[in-house]
Structures are given as C-alpha cells and as structure tokens.
Amino acid sequence: MSAKAYVFIEGAAGTIPAIQRRINRIQGVQSCMAVTGHFDLVALVEGESEVALSKISYSQIQMIEGVIRTVTCNVIEL
C-alpha cells in the first residue's frame, strides 16, 4: 500500500518557477502546482510509507534553494 501527502511550499520571491521545476524532477512527486494563498506551491507526493514521504519533504524539497518552509499533510482514508 502506498502513502500520499500534500506538501505546501513557501518560496522566496522570484524563485517559484525554479523551485517548481526542481520539485517536478523528484522521484515520488506526482505533481507540483503554483497556487494562491499562504503558500506558493503545492506538491502531491507518493511513496511506500509515511517515512518515505517525510524523506521526500525534508531531505529533498526543503533543501531546494529558495524554499522558506513546508507543511506536509498526509492523506488519510475516512
């Protein structure tokens, strides 16, 4: 069974297109879209477990130059 999460990303001014391109190249990222509101981008990530998702968020997305902060929301089944 795979796990999914939405990662909300805030980026520095002028860096959003470059951040989006880099995120879209990360294995496990299903999509990354620019959005309005408190965050600049939202990425849908999928992995084999919640641990795998956290590695994508913390080890890869947060390390991209220009990323200020992320919030990860795991998808749950009701």
DSSP file (Angstrom, degrees, kcal/mol; ACC not computed):
  #  RESIDUE AA STRUCTURE BP1 BP2  ACC     N-H-->O    O-->H-N    N-H-->O    O-->H-N    TCO  KAPPA ALPHA  PHI   PSI    X-CA   Y-CA   Z-CA
    1    1 A M              0   0    0      0, 0.0     2,-0.2     0, 0.0     0, 0.0   0.000 360.0 360.0 360.0 138.3    0.0    0.0    0.0
    2    2 A S        -     0   0    0     47,-0.0     2,-0.3    48,-0.0    46,-0.2  -0.641 360.0-137.2-100.2 159.3    1.3    3.4   -0.8
    3    3 A A  E     -A   47   0A   0     44,-3.4    44,-2.4    -2,-0.2     2,-0.3  -0.845  16.2-162.2-111.3 149.5    1.1    6.6    1.2
    4    4 A K  E     +A   46   0A   0     71,-0.4    71,-2.9    -2,-0.3     2,-0.3  -0.944  10.0 174.1-130.7 152.9    0.3   10.1   -0.2
    5    5 A A  E     -AB  45  74A   0     40,-2.1    40,-2.9    -2,-0.3     2,-0.5  -0.990  27.5-130.3-152.4 154.0    0.7   13.6    1.1
    6    6 A Y  E     -AB  44  73A   0     67,-2.6    67,-3.1    -2,-0.3     2,-0.6  -0.928  21.6-157.9-102.7 131.0    0.3   17.2    0.0
    7    7 A V  E     -AB  43  72A   0     36,-3.0    36,-2.6    -2,-0.5     2,-0.5  -0.950   3.1-155.7-112.7 117.8    3.4   19.3    0.6
    8    8 A F  E     -AB  42  71A   0     63,-3.1    63,-2.0    -2,-0.6     2,-0.4  -0.807  15.9-161.7 -94.0 130.6    2.6   23.1    0.8
    9    9 A I  E     -AB  41  70A   0     32,-2.9    31,-2.4    -2,-0.5    32,-2.0  -0.943  15.9-162.0-125.0 130.3    5.7   25.2   -0.1
   10   10 A E  E     - B   0  69A   0     59,-2.7    58,-3.0    -2,-0.4    59,-1.2  -0.936  21.2-172.1-105.5 130.4    6.6   28.8    0.6
   11   11 A G  E     - B   0  67A   0     -2,-0.5    56,-0.2    56,-0.3     5,-0.1  -0.843  27.8 -96.9-123.0 159.4    9.4   30.2   -1.6
   12   12 A A    >   -     0   0    0     54,-2.6     3,-2.0    -2,-0.3     4,-0.4  -0.361  58.9 -80.7 -68.4 151.6   11.4   33.3   -1.7
   13   13 A A  T 3  S+     0   0    0      1,-0.3    -1,-0.1     2,-0.1     0, 0.0  -0.271 116.3  15.6 -55.6 134.0   10.3   36.0   -4.2
   14   14 A G  T 3  S+     0   0    0     -3,-0.1    -1,-0.3     1,-0.0     4,-0.2   0.400 108.0  85.1  84.7  -2.2   11.4   35.3   -7.7
   15   15 A T    <>  +     0   0    0     -3,-2.0     4,-2.6    51,-0.1     5,-0.2   0.503  55.7  96.8-107.6  -5.4   12.3   31.6   -7.1
   16   16 A I  H  > S+     0   0    0     -4,-0.4     4,-2.7     1,-0.2     5,-0.2   0.895  83.0  48.5 -59.9 -48.1    8.9   29.9   -7.6
   17   17 A P  H  > S+     0   0    0      0, 0.0     4,-2.1     0, 0.0    -1,-0.2   0.913 114.9  46.3 -59.6 -40.5    9.4   28.8  -11.2
   18   18 A A  H  > S+     0   0    0      2,-0.2     4,-2.1    -4,-0.2    -2,-0.2   0.899 112.7  49.8 -68.4 -40.2   12.8   27.3  -10.5
   19   19 A I  H  X S+     0   0    0     -4,-2.6     4,-2.7     2,-0.2     5,-0.2   0.936 110.3  51.1 -62.0 -45.4   11.6   25.6   -7.3
   20   20 A Q  H  X S+     0   0    0     -4,-2.7     4,-2.3    -5,-0.2    -2,-0.2   0.912 109.0  50.4 -60.1 -44.1    8.6   24.1   -9.2
   21   21 A R  H  X S+     0   0    0     -4,-2.1     4,-0.6    -5,-0.2    -1,-0.2   0.918 112.7  46.4 -60.6 -43.3   10.9   22.7  -11.9
   22   22 A R  H >< S+     0   0    0     -4,-2.1     3,-0.9     1,-0.2     4,-0.3   0.906 111.6  50.8 -67.7 -40.8   13.2   21.1   -9.4
   23   23 A I  H >< S+     0   0    0     -4,-2.7     3,-1.9     1,-0.2    -1,-0.2   0.912 103.9  58.4 -63.4 -41.6   10.3   19.6   -7.4
   24   24 A N  H 3< S+     0   0    0     -4,-2.3    -1,-0.2     1,-0.3    -2,-0.2   0.675 102.6  55.7 -63.8 -15.8    8.8   18.1  -10.5
   25   25 A R  T << S+     0   0    0     -3,-0.9     2,-0.3    -4,-0.6    -1,-0.3   0.491  83.2 106.3 -92.2  -4.9   12.0   16.1  -11.1
   26   26 A I  S X  S-     0   0    0     -3,-1.9     3,-1.9    -4,-0.3     2,-0.2  -0.602  79.2-114.3 -79.6 130.7   12.0   14.5   -7.7
   27   27 A Q  T 3  S+     0   0    0     -2,-0.3     3,-0.1     1,-0.2    -1,-0.1  -0.440 102.9  30.3 -62.8 132.0   11.1   10.8   -7.7
   28   28 A G  T 3  S+     0   0    0      1,-0.3    18,-2.9    -2,-0.2     2,-0.6   0.163  86.2 120.9 101.9 -16.1    7.8   10.3   -5.9
   29   29 A V  E <   -C   45   0A   0     -3,-1.9    -1,-0.3    16,-0.2    16,-0.3  -0.728  38.0-176.5 -82.5 119.5    6.3   13.7   -6.8
   30   30 A Q  E     -     0   0A   0     14,-3.2     2,-0.3    -2,-0.6    -1,-0.2   0.833  66.8 -16.9 -83.9 -35.8    3.1   13.2   -8.8
   31   31 A S  E     -C   44   0A   0     13,-1.2    13,-2.4     2,-0.0     2,-0.3  -0.974  50.8-158.8-163.4 157.0    2.5   16.9   -9.5
   32   32 A C  E     -C   43   0A   0     -2,-0.3     2,-0.4    11,-0.2    11,-0.2  -0.949  19.9-179.9-144.5 122.6    3.6   20.3   -8.3
   33   33 A M  E     -C   42   0A   0      9,-2.7     9,-2.4    -2,-0.3     2,-0.3  -0.939  29.6-118.0-128.4 145.1    1.4   23.3   -9.0
   34   34 A A  E     -C   41   0A   0     -2,-0.4     2,-0.3     7,-0.2     7,-0.3  -0.600  40.8-179.2 -75.2 140.8    1.6   27.1   -8.2
   35   35 A V        -     0   0    0      5,-2.2     2,-0.3    -2,-0.3    -1,-0.0  -0.890  24.7-119.0-137.0 165.0   -1.3   28.2   -6.0
   36   36 A T  S    S+     0   0    0     -2,-0.3     2,-0.3     2,-0.0     3,-0.3  -0.679  70.4  49.4-100.0 162.1   -2.6   31.4   -4.4
   37   37 A G  S    S-     0   0    0     -2,-0.3    -2,-0.1     1,-0.2     0, 0.0  -0.854 112.3 -17.8 115.3-149.2   -2.9   32.0   -0.7
   38   38 A H  S    S+     0   0    0     -2,-0.3     2,-0.3   -28,-0.0    -1,-0.2   0.732 126.6  48.4 -70.6 -23.0   -0.5   31.4    2.2
   39   39 A F        -     0   0    0     -3,-0.3   -29,-0.2     1,-0.1     3,-0.1  -0.767  66.3-147.8-117.7 163.3    1.8   29.1    0.1
   40   40 A D  S    S+     0   0    0    -31,-2.4    -5,-2.2    -2,-0.3     2,-0.3   0.759  79.9  20.7 -99.1 -31.5    3.3   29.4   -3.4
   41   41 A L  E     -AC   9  34A   0    -32,-2.0   -32,-2.9    -7,-0.3     2,-0.4  -0.957  56.0-159.4-137.4 153.0    3.3   25.8   -4.5
   42   42 A V  E     -AC   8  33A   0     -9,-2.4    -9,-2.7    -2,-0.3     2,-0.4  -0.993  13.1-166.7-133.6 131.1    1.6   22.5   -3.6
   43   43 A A  E     -AC   7  32A   0    -36,-2.6   -36,-3.0    -2,-0.4     2,-0.6  -0.931  14.4-145.4-117.6 139.1    3.0   19.1   -4.4
   44   44 A L  E     -AC   6  31A   0    -13,-2.4   -14,-3.2    -2,-0.4   -13,-1.2  -0.918  26.4-173.8 -99.5 119.7    1.3   15.8   -4.3
   45   45 A V  E     -AC   5  29A   0    -40,-2.9   -40,-2.1    -2,-0.6     2,-0.4  -0.880   9.3-167.0-118.0 149.5    3.9   13.1   -3.3
   46   46 A E  E     +A    4   0A   0    -18,-2.9     2,-0.3    -2,-0.3   -42,-0.2  -0.996  16.0 153.2-136.2 139.1    3.5    9.4   -3.1
   47   47 A G  E     -A    3   0A   0    -44,-2.4   -44,-3.4    -2,-0.4     6,-0.1  -0.913  55.6 -94.1-153.0 178.2    5.7    6.8   -1.5
   48   48 A E  S    S+     0   0    0     -2,-0.3     2,-0.3   -46,-0.2   -44,-0.1   0.688 102.9   0.2 -75.6 -17.2    5.7    3.3    0.0
   49   49 A S  S  > S-     0   0    0    -46,-0.1     4,-1.8   -47,-0.1   -46,-0.1  -0.965  77.4 -97.3-158.5 170.7    5.2    4.7    3.6
   50   50 A E  H  > S+     0   0    0     -2,-0.3     4,-2.2     1,-0.2     5,-0.1   0.825 123.1  57.8 -64.9 -30.6    4.9    7.9    5.6
   51   51 A V  H  > S+     0   0    0      2,-0.2     4,-1.7     1,-0.2    -1,-0.2   0.917 104.9  50.0 -64.2 -42.9    8.6    7.6    6.3
   52   52 A A  H  > S+     0   0    0      1,-0.2     4,-1.6     2,-0.2    -2,-0.2   0.885 110.2  51.3 -62.1 -39.0    9.3    7.7    2.6
   53   53 A L  H  X S+     0   0    0     -4,-1.8     4,-2.4     1,-0.2    -2,-0.2   0.907 107.2  52.0 -64.6 -41.9    7.1   10.7    2.2
   54   54 A S  H  X>S+     0   0    0     -4,-2.2     4,-3.1     1,-0.2     5,-0.5   0.853 106.2  55.0 -65.8 -32.6    8.9   12.5    5.0
   55   55 A K  I  X>S+     0   0    0     -4,-1.7     4,-1.5     2,-0.2     5,-0.7   0.892 108.7  48.2 -65.9 -38.4   12.3   11.9    3.3
   56   56 A I  I  X>S+     0   0    0     -4,-1.6     5,-2.5     3,-0.2     4,-0.9   0.947 118.0  41.2 -64.2 -47.3   10.9   13.5    0.1
   57   57 A S  I  <>S+     0   0    0     -4,-2.4     5,-2.2     3,-0.2    -2,-0.2   0.961 127.6  27.5 -66.5 -53.4    9.7   16.5    2.0
   58   58 A Y  I  <5S+     0   0    0     -4,-3.1    -3,-0.2     3,-0.2    -2,-0.2   0.885 126.8  39.3 -83.2 -39.9   12.5   17.0    4.4
   59   59 A S  I  <<S+     0   0    0     -4,-1.5    -3,-0.2    -5,-0.5    -1,-0.2   0.733 132.3  16.2 -85.4 -21.8   15.6   15.7    2.6
   60   60 A Q  I  <<S+     0   0    0     -4,-0.9     3,-0.4    -5,-0.7     4,-0.4   0.788 125.1  40.8-117.4 -57.8   14.7   16.9   -0.9
   61   61 A I  I > <S+     0   0    0     -5,-2.5     3,-1.6     1,-0.2    -3,-0.2   0.939 116.0  49.2 -65.0 -46.8   12.1   19.6   -1.1
   62   62 A Q  T 3 <S+     0   0    0     -5,-2.2    -1,-0.2     1,-0.3    -4,-0.1   0.716 105.3  60.3 -67.0 -18.4   13.3   21.6    1.9
   63   63 A M  T 3  S+     0   0    0     -3,-0.4    -1,-0.3    -6,-0.2     2,-0.2   0.521  77.9 110.9 -86.6  -5.3   16.9   21.5    0.6
   64   64 A I  S X  S-     0   0    0     -3,-1.6     3,-2.0    -4,-0.4     2,-0.1  -0.518  81.2-106.4 -71.9 132.6   16.0   23.3   -2.6
   65   65 A E  T 3  S+     0   0    0     -2,-0.2     3,-0.1     1,-0.2    -1,-0.1  -0.376 105.6  27.0 -60.3 131.1   17.5   26.8   -2.7
   66   66 A G  T 3  S+     0   0    0      1,-0.3   -54,-2.6    -4,-0.1     2,-0.5   0.148  84.3 127.6 101.2 -17.4   14.7   29.4   -2.2
   67   67 A V  E <   +B   11   0A   0     -3,-2.0    -1,-0.3   -56,-0.2   -56,-0.3  -0.617  31.9 179.9 -74.4 124.1   12.4   27.2   -0.2
   68   68 A I  E     -     0   0A   0    -58,-3.0     2,-0.3    -2,-0.5   -57,-0.2   0.886  60.5 -21.7 -90.4 -48.6   11.5   29.0    3.0
   69   69 A R  E     -B   10   0A   0    -59,-1.2   -59,-2.7     2,-0.0    -1,-0.4  -0.990  53.1-151.8-159.1 161.2    9.2   26.5    4.7
   70   70 A T  E     -B    9   0A   0     -2,-0.3     2,-0.4   -61,-0.2   -61,-0.2  -0.953   2.8-158.8-133.7 154.6    7.0   23.5    4.0
   71   71 A V  E     -B    8   0A   0    -63,-2.0   -63,-3.1    -2,-0.3     2,-0.5  -0.989  14.6-155.4-131.0 124.8    3.9   22.0    5.6
   72   72 A T  E     -B    7   0A   0     -2,-0.4     2,-0.6   -65,-0.2   -65,-0.2  -0.884   7.8-171.1-106.5 127.6    3.2   18.3    4.9
   73   73 A C  E     -B    6   0A   0    -67,-3.1   -67,-2.6    -2,-0.5     2,-0.2  -0.947  17.2-142.2-119.1 109.7   -0.3   17.0    5.2
   74   74 A N  E     -B    5   0A   0     -2,-0.6     2,-0.4   -69,-0.2   -69,-0.3  -0.462  19.3-120.6 -70.5 139.6   -0.6   13.2    4.9
   75   75 A V        -     0   0    0    -71,-2.9   -71,-0.4    -2,-0.2     2,-0.3  -0.663  34.0-169.3 -79.8 132.6   -3.7   11.9    3.1
   76   76 A I        -     0   0    0     -2,-0.4     2,-0.5   -73,-0.1   -73,-0.0  -0.875  20.7-123.9-121.9 156.2   -5.9    9.6    5.2
   77   77 A E              0   0    0     -2,-0.3    -2,-0.0     1,-0.1     0, 0.0  -0.862 360.0 360.0 -99.0 132.2   -8.8    7.4    4.4
   78   78 A L              0   0    0     -2,-0.5    -1,-0.1     0, 0.0    -2,-0.0   0.398 360.0 360.0-100.4 360.0  -12.0    8.1    6.3
